Amino acid sequence: MKKLSEQLSDLSDRTKRTEDVVDAANAKNREQLQDIRIARDSHFAELRTKGEEHKAERDLKRAERRADADDLTPTS
């Protein structure tokens, strides 16, 4: 049987290795989360751009229809 001091030293070493593994996993997860955030932000920016383009096209068509309707309205 090992001395208590040796057992505590072994436990300390195992604890340190476990902490290192957990720290590495946290760093990896942080990096993956950052990639996900970048992809999400890019996706939402693209959706906003498409929405703005759609609104501009809709407004243009509406303005064209109004102009056409005004041309057809008889003036006195």
GROMACS elastic network, one bead per residue, 0.5 to 0.9 nm:
[ bonds ]
;  ai    aj funct       b0    kb
    2     5     6  0.81189   500
    2     6     6  0.61104   500
    2     7     6  0.63402   500
    3     6     6  0.52291   500
    3     7     6  0.63164   500
    3     8     6  0.86803   500
    4     8     6  0.60956   500
    4     9     6  0.84879   500
    5     8     6  0.50893   500
    5     9     6  0.60911   500
    5    10     6  0.86242   500
    6    10     6  0.61233   500
    6    11     6  0.84995   500
    7    10     6  0.50926   500
    7    11     6  0.61139   500
    7    12     6  0.85222   500
    8    12     6  0.60234   500
    8    13     6  0.85795   500
    9    13     6  0.62165   500
    9    14     6  0.86792   500
   10    13     6  0.50536   500
   10    14     6  0.62035   500
   10    15     6  0.84925   500
   11    14     6  0.51127   500
   11    15     6  0.60129   500
   11    16     6  0.85325   500
   12    15     6  0.50119   500
   12    16     6  0.61330   500
   12    17     6  0.86778   500
   13    16     6  0.50936   500
   13    17     6  0.62608   500
   13    18     6  0.86210   500
   14    17     6  0.51091   500
   14    18     6  0.61342   500
   14    19     6  0.85864   500
   15    18     6  0.50575   500
   15    19     6  0.61450   500
   15    20     6  0.86066   500
   16    19     6  0.50490   500
   16    20     6  0.61792   500
   16    21     6  0.86914   500
   17    20     6  0.50239   500
   17    21     6  0.62533   500
   17    22     6  0.86585   500
   18    21     6  0.51086   500
   18    22     6  0.61828   500
   18    23     6  0.85513   500
   19    22     6  0.50752   500
   19    23     6  0.60273   500
   19    24     6  0.85364   500
   20    23     6  0.50736   500
   20    24     6  0.61234   500
   20    25     6  0.85792   500
   21    24     6  0.51343   500
   21    25     6  0.61688   500
   21    26     6  0.86047   500
   22    25     6  0.50665   500
   22    26     6  0.61218   500
   22    27     6  0.86308   500
   23    26     6  0.50522   500
   23    27     6  0.62046   500
   23    28     6  0.86415   500
   24    27     6  0.51185   500
   24    28     6  0.61980   500
   24    29     6  0.85810   500
   25    28     6  0.50779   500
   25    29     6  0.60705   500
   25    30     6  0.85238   500
   26    29     6  0.50474   500
   26    30     6  0.60612   500
   26    31     6  0.86280   500
   27    30     6  0.50497   500
   27    31     6  0.62880   500
   27    32     6  0.87130   500
   28    31     6  0.51551   500
   28    32     6  0.62698   500
   28    33     6  0.85760   500
   29    32     6  0.50555   500
   29    33     6  0.59976   500
   29    34     6  0.85163   500
   30    33     6  0.50408   500
   30    34     6  0.61553   500
   30    35     6  0.87730   500
   31    34     6  0.50917   500
   31    35     6  0.64356   500
   31    36     6  0.87467   500
   32    35     6  0.51255   500
   32    36     6  0.62659   500
   32    37     6  0.86572   500
   33    37     6  0.61288   500
   33    38     6  0.86138   500
   34    37     6  0.50251   500
   34    38     6  0.61999   500
   34    39     6  0.86359   500
   35    38     6  0.51215   500
   35    39     6  0.61920   500
   35    40     6  0.85536   500
   36    39     6  0.51104   500
   36    40     6  0.60369   500
   36    41     6  0.85315   500
   37    40     6  0.50163   500
   37    41     6  0.60123   500
   37    42     6  0.84388   500
   38    41     6  0.51921   500
   38    42     6  0.60988   500
   38    43     6  0.85408   500
   39    42     6  0.51070   500
   39    43     6  0.60702   500
   39    44     6  0.86386   500
   40    43     6  0.50443   500
   40    44     6  0.61613   500
   40    45     6  0.85221   500
   41    44     6  0.51881   500
   41    45     6  0.60848   500
   41    46     6  0.85815   500
   42    45     6  0.50790   500
   42    46     6  0.61926   500
   42    47     6  0.86580   500
   43    46     6  0.51163   500
   43    47     6  0.62562   500
   43    48     6  0.86989   500
   44    48     6  0.61132   500
   44    49     6  0.85533   500
   45    48     6  0.50776   500
   45    49     6  0.61752   500
   45    50     6  0.86441   500
   46    49     6  0.50833   500
   46    50     6  0.61815   500
   46    51     6  0.85284   500
   47    50     6  0.51323   500
   47    51     6  0.60649   500
   47    52     6  0.85672   500
   48    51     6  0.50202   500
   48    52     6  0.61096   500
   48    53     6  0.85776   500
   49    52     6  0.51016   500
   49    53     6  0.61479   500
   49    54     6  0.85582   500
   50    53     6  0.50435   500
   50    54     6  0.60690   500
   50    55     6  0.85589   500
   51    54     6  0.50568   500
   51    55     6  0.61339   500
   51    56     6  0.85818   500
   52    55     6  0.50711   500
   52    56     6  0.61311   500
   52    57     6  0.86287   500
   53    56     6  0.50791   500
   53    57     6  0.61855   500
   53    58     6  0.85541   500
   54    57     6  0.51565   500
   54    58     6  0.61170   500
   54    59     6  0.85723   500
   55    58     6  0.50171   500
   55    59     6  0.60461   500
   55    60     6  0.85034   500
   56    59     6  0.50775   500
   56    60     6  0.60855   500
   56    61     6  0.86333   500
   57    60     6  0.50497   500
   57    61     6  0.61893   500
   57    62     6  0.85441   500
   58    61     6  0.51897   500
   58    62     6  0.61212   500
   58    63     6  0.85900   500
   59    62     6  0.50169   500
   59    63     6  0.61021   500
   59    64     6  0.85602   500
   60    63     6  0.50750   500
   60    64     6  0.61396   500
   60    65     6  0.86328   500
   61    65     6  0.61447   500
   61    66     6  0.85798   500
   62    65     6  0.51404   500
   62    66     6  0.62087   500
   62    67     6  0.86055   500
   63    66     6  0.50834   500
   63    67     6  0.61228   500
   63    68     6  0.85727   500
   64    67     6  0.50407   500
   64    68     6  0.61226   500
   64    69     6  0.84914   500
   65    68     6  0.50239   500
   65    69     6  0.59997   500
   65    70     6  0.85124   500
   66    70     6  0.60405   500
   66    71     6  0.85496   500
   67    70     6  0.50590   500
   67    71     6  0.62391   500
   67    72     6  0.87827   500
   68    71     6  0.50695   500
   68    72     6  0.64490   500
   68    73     6  0.88540   500
   69    72     6  0.51607   500
   69    73     6  0.63368   500
   70    73     6  0.51189   500
   70    74     6  0.83564   500
   71    74     6  0.78576   500
